[in-house]
């Protein structure tokens, strides 16, 4: 269950970063502060590397399918850790 939390936490973190980045980029473009956009560019490169590493780490050995199945089970209210251990071990 911990890997699922780490994966979805990373996805949510990157989604929040995207919204934050777009809002502040619009603000800085409107006010003419171009230097801050260069700072966001550097941070976006780090975010891209982080996203690629997370995707690479969790996409190996079919983990993405497991994450999606667990998420569907959680949303349907049928998730138990015994199911995951029994079916995917």
Secondary structure, DSSP 8 states (H G I E B T S, - for coil): -HHHHHHHHHHHHHHHHHHHHHHHHHHHHHHT-HHHHHHHHHHHHHHHHHHHHHHHHHHGGGHHHHHHHHHHHHHHT---HHHHHHHH-
